[in-house]
Amino acid sequence: CWRVVADGGNGATLALRDARDERGLAGAGVPTVAGYLAAPITLPGGACVGTFAVWSPEPRDWTPDEASVVIAIAGLVTAEVVRRAAAHSEHERLASGLGHFRMLFAANPQPMWVADRETLRFVEVNEAAVRAHPPKSR
């Protein structure tokens, strides 16, 4: 809901008995929406990125328990958004680090290899190692 987001997601819900009566909201959404209840999805830094909303086709007075449920679900959505953003950032960081490692490893003029810690088998060698220690033919 643009009204909740525009308010900066200050934690307040927007509960409307009949959204069709609200100036600026009438006709802005689904025509079958009358009762409307929305809670902000606010990130830890304070940015309000959206809302979790429920509605009914008939006008209704929302109870405090219903508002609590919508606020709780908005909190779960917020937690999932934050979790996914963190996972994406971590994936990007690891991918960038791996790419950097691969570039330095492959292009390094010094012979280099990576061995498995338990088996001591070579996992990977760079081109300089192959040139310095060519495989023996059988």
Helices and strands as residue ranges (DSSP letters): H 2-6, E 14-16, G 19-21, E 35-42, E 48-56, H 64-107, E 113-115, E 122-125, H 127-132
